[in-house]
Amino acid sequence: MFGIRRREFITLLGGAAAWPVVALAQQADRVRRIGWLDLFPEDDLGAQARNIAFRQSMEKLGWIVGRNLVIDYRWGVFDVARARAAAAELLNLAPDVIMSGGTPGALALQQATRTVPIVFAIVSEPVTQGIVASLAHPGGNLTGFSYMEPSIGAKWLELLKEIAPQVARVALMFNPDSSPYSQLYYKSIEAAAPKFNVQTITAQVRGSGEIEQAITMLGREQDGGLILSPDSFIYTNRKLIIDLAARHRLPAVFGIPSTAADGGLIFYCVDIVDSYRQATVYVDRILKGARPADLPVQQPTKFSLTINVKTAKALGITVPPTLLARADEVIE
């Protein structure tokens, strides 16, 4: 989960004072300011893990919070309205660079400034969404690390069929307002459907009532299955979705962090903590004078798979040993 375990997270906190200090002299001229815009609330374990990993990696590059670096945080920015307000607040603080997590933040910042450098993460299809001109040549003041390619939709479907072979009708659930890019995942799922002998549909939801209605209808079928898009709205309503999936005995694959720990069956997506570690290289280069336009957008290379065996047992599912062996984390 999140590419970091709870024990490792505590170790990081406890050992923060001992992190190495490297190359301080070259940044000693003045204090630099980073704005931090995050999809998730501050008390989210994954958000804390990303923050710790980011600060640790920045320290290795010689940037020390409280010495030559200030980070201004804005948390829980999971929709465009919040993102616009948070972007305005951060820009008023005159940051040298802004680290932005999620599509709403990247879009809001793109509209708010053409000059302040932005490094983004957890953004799907930045070219298709118009955030950058191309991956190789971003062309403006934004660059960063894309979240997931549309082809991951086929991988979610493969995992669902591997853990629940009886599934024959699969719905991809997402909010079209907060994640219009989810249609791209659906195209990948739809294209792979004949290989796995399943029918596919979309479950587009904008409120808790629509979530309940969609899952209830799917649960009436003996062979239903669910895929949850990496969508800020889905994240906000994840506990409701997990509870409803359990009630209607629906196997579900989530592309959203923390879901397996919350009781979801399978979580599979990019290792977000690793993306934030890598992002420090771009932030460092920008603080030293590089332009975002000259830094190509990086695509994900590391993914994380978590399986909740307890949930599987409750659904009457026996997880194949081969699948367990591939998991990065197994929740008993």
N, C-alpha and C positions, 0 to 999 in steps of 0.2 A: 504493500500500500504506500503510494507516493514515493517509492524508491527509498524509503527510510523506515526503520522499525522503531517502535516506541522506546526500546532500550537504547538504541543508537541515538535517538533524539535527546534523551535525558543525558547521555554521555556528552553530547555536543554542548548542551547547556552547561553542564558541570565543568567542562574543559575549556570554555570560551576564553578564560583569562590566559590560557597557555598557548593560544593559537600563534603561529609564527608571524613575525613582522619582517616584511621583505621590502627592499627598495623604497624606503620611506623618503629618502633625500630628494628623489625626483618629483615627489608630490608635495613637498613641504612649503611651497610658495604661498598657497592659500587654501582655505577650506572650500571644498566642492560640495554641491548640493544635488541630491538625487530625489526626485519625486517617485513615489511607489503607489501605483494604482492596482488594486487587487480585486478579483472577482469574489473571493471568499471572505467570510467574516474573520476577524482577528483571532478568535478563539478556536478556529478550525485547526485540527492537528496538522493537516497538510499545508495550510497557509503558514503555520509556524515553522514547519520543516523547511519549506522553501525559503523563508526569511533567514533561518539559521544557515542553510547551505549557501545562500547568496552572500551573506555577510562574511562567512568563513572564507569563501573563495575570494572575495574582495580584499580581505586581510592578507591573503597570500600574495596578492598583487600590490600590496602596500597601502591600501586605503582603509583607514581605521576610523570607525564611527567615534565621535568625541574628540578626535585629534585633527584629522584633515578631511573628514567627511561627515555630512549630515544627511539623514534620510527622513523625508516627510511622508507619512503613510496615510492612505485613504483606503479603507477596507469595505468589503461587501458591495462592490460596485458591479452588480450583475444585470443592470439594464441601462439603456441609453440615457434616460433622464438622470439617473444617479451619476453616470459617467460624465455627462456634460457639467454637472455641478462640481464634481470632484476635479475634473480637468481644469476648470476655471480657478478653483482654490489652489491647486498645485502651481499653476502658471503664475499666480500672483506672488508666489514665494520665490520666483526667479530661479528655477532649477537649471543646472548645467545639462542634465539629461533626465528623462523620465523612463522608469521601468514600468511597463504596462502589461497586465495579465488579462487576457480575454478580448473577444471581438468588440464588445460595447466600448471599452476603454480606448482601444486603438482607433475606432471610428470617431469617437468624440474628440480625441486629441488631434486627429487628422484635420477635423473641421476647425479646431480651436487655434492651432498654430502651424505655421509653415517654416518656422525657424528653430524652435527648440528641438534638439535631437530626441527621438523616441526609440526605445528598444522594446519590442513586444514579445510576448510568449503566450501560449495557449490560444493561438489564433488559427483557425482552420481556413484554408484556401485564401490567403491574403491577396493573391492576384485576382481571383474571381470576384472577391468582394471590393476590389478597387483600392485596397490599402497600399499596395505597392505596384509599380509598373510591371516588374518581372522579378523572379527570384534572383536571377544573376545581377540585375541592375535595378535596385529598388527605386531609384530616381528622385526621391524626395528627402524628407527629414525623418522617415520611419524605416526601420529594418528590424530584423529579429529572428525568431524561431517559430516556424509554423507548427501547428498542433498535430493534425492528422490528415493524411491523404484520404480521398473518398474511398479508395480500395479497401480501407479497413472495415467497411461495411460487410464485405464478403467474409472477412475473418471473424467478425462477430457471429455471422450466420453459421460458419463452420464450427465455432465453439459451442453454439447452442445445440446444433445437431449432434455433436460429439457427446455432450453430457446428457442430452435428452433426445435420443434417436426417434422417438415416437412423434415428435413435433412435425406437423405438416402445414400449419398456417401460422405465419409470423407477422407481427405488426412492429413497425418502427415508430416509437412514440417521440414526439418533439413539439415544441412551440414554434410555429412558423415566424412569429414576430421576433423572438429572441435568438433563433438559430435558423435563418433562411438557408444556410449552407447544408442543413441536414438533408435537403432534397438530393444533394450529391451523394451522401451516404446511401440513401435509398436506391439510387440508380445502381450502385455497386451491389447492394443486397438483391435487387430485382434481377440483375444480370446473372448472379450466382445461383438463383433459386432453382433452375432446372437441374443443375448438378446435384442438388440436395433433395430434389423431389418435394419442394414446398411451394405453397402459394404465399405471396407477400402483399401486404397492405400498409398504408400509413395511418397512424393515429395522431392527428394534429389536434393539440389541446392548448387551451389558453387559460384554464381555471381548474380548480380542484374537482368541481362537478363533472367537467368533461373528462378528467383523468379517471374518475370512478366509473363513469358510464362506459368508457372505452375498455377498461380492464374487465368490467363485469361482462360485457358482450363477448370479449375474447375468451373469458373464462368459462362461458357456457359450452364451448367446444372442447372435446376431450383431447384434441391434439394441438391446442394453441400454445404459442410461445411469444416472448416479448423481447425486443431490443430497445434500449434506452439511449438516445443520442447524447453526446456531450454538450449539454444545453444548460445554461444558467437557470432557466425556469425549472427544468427537470431536477437539477441539483437542489433547488430550494424546496421542491416537493418530493424529494427522494424517499423520505420516511413514509409518507402516505402511499407512494407507489410500491415500496417494499412490503408494507402491510397488506395492501390490496392483492399483490401478486401471491403472497402467502395464503391469504384467505381463499383465493380462487385457484390455488395450486398451479400457478403458471410459472414455468421456468423462465428466467429472465437473465439477459446479459446486459451489463451496464458499461457505458463508456465514460463514467463519471467517478472521480476519486471519492474514496471513503464509503462507497456503497456496499462493498462486500463486508466491511467491518460493521456496517449498520444492519446487516442481515440479508443483503442481496446475494444472489447465487454466485454470479461470476462478475468480476470487474476486469476489463482489459482496455488499456489505452497507453499512450505515451508516458514514459517516466518523467513526470513534470519536474521533480526536484532536479533531475539531471539536466533538463533544459535550462533551469535557472542557474545552475552552476556554469553551464556553457555561456550563458548570457553575460556573465561578468567579464568575459574576454572582450565582448563588444563594448560594454560600458567603459571598461578601462581604456580601450583604444579611442573612444570618443572623448573621454576626459583628457586624453593626451593629444587631441587635435584631429582625429579621423572624422570623416563625414559619413553619416548613415548611408548616403547614396552610393558610397564606394564599398559598402560591406554587404555582400550577398546574403539573402535570406537563407537560413539553414533549415533543412528538413529533419524530422525526427529520426533517430537511429536506435533508440533504446525504448523498449516497451515493457510493461509490467502486467502480470497475470496473477490475480488473487481468486481463490476458490473458497467458498464458505461451505464446508462439509456438513456442518450442523443444519444449514438451510436445505442442502441436498437431501439429507435424511428425512427432514420434515416433509419434503415433497415426494418421498418414496424413490429417490434417485440414488443409484450407486455410481459414484464417480469413477470412470475408467482409470486404472493405475497409470496408464501412459499419460493421461491428462494431468493427474496429480504430480507426476514426475516433472512436468514442464512448468508447473506453477512457481512463481517467485515467492508466494506466501500462501499457506493453507490455514484457514481458520477452522479449528475443531469445534 
